[in-house]
Amino acid sequence: AAAAAAAAAAAAAPLLDLAVMSMPMYLLPLPLQGSVVMTVLTYLLGGGNSFSSGGPGKGMHSRLYTRVLNYHHWVHSCSSYSNTLNDTGLMGIQAGCEPGQAQKMLDVMCAELESLTRPPPVEQLERAKAMAISLIQNALEGKAARAEDIGRQFLTYGHRVNVREYEEMIRAVSGQDIAKFTMRLLDSRPSLATFGDGADAANYDKLLQRYSQVSMHNRAANAAGAQQQPLVHGVLERLKQGFTSRRFSSSSSSSREAGSGSSRESACMSSSSSSCSSSSVSSR
């Protein structure tokens, strides 16, 4: 009888209303290298809900989980998301919080993005890259998923990037790449969608004012001579440079190293520049 009364009381209790919001940012243009960095950044931020059954692969060591969900008791969910289109991209953070905390929740979301304008710790970055590679490999185990991936890549890029090459591109993403991409992301005009109890408290005008100041700061840093290598030259260009330096250094070493360097060179002459970059990393 007591259990039945408790169940009836729980059923009669009103559901907790939440303020839910989403803050996407639009990127134009977004080359292949940029989409790789965006994928790593999405897993680096991670996130989830306040309730989780645990277990590996749930993202409970991601930044949004450890810095937001485990820190603010009034946050019920907070996670990052991204979408890649033909030559553009969309990335943002969505969250749900208790009524009355909407503006504070928006400030926390902004602060988490702004914190990545500096290179993240190596341990966090390597964990995000390992998670991205693991989930991609798992998703492409089925024939249907692999066929869909081939079709999408031909429609988007005009050719297929094989799994090994894509994995090498993910492994080559550095903390500086994450910081540069985030600064570029914050230079764009943010959008804001809200609904739920108390969600109207999230002020869009304040959000625009905040990111106009961030954009001015980024432009000032660029003008002051900060190292801002264009992202379009990103990961693959650095891989090519690494292969070239390794090839020249091998010519002055032992004959065995010279032989391996010449074999790599001949292999690269018969393949594309992207596959050449991948082979140089695997040889390291």
ABEGO torsion letter per residue (X at the ends): XAAAAAAAAAAABBBBBBBBBBBBBBBOBBBAAAAAAAAAAAAAAEEEBABBAEEBGAGAABAAAAAAAAABAABABBBBBBBBBAABBBBBBBBBBBBGAAAAAAAAAAAAAAAAABBBBAAAAAAAAAAAAAAAAAAAABAAAAAAAAAAAAAAAGBBBBAAAAAAAAAABBAAAAAAAAAAAAABBBBBBBBEBGAAABBAAAAAAAAAAAAAAAAAAAAAGBBBBBAAABAAAAAAAAAAAAAAAAAABBAAAAAAAAAAAAAAAABBAAAAAAAAAAAX
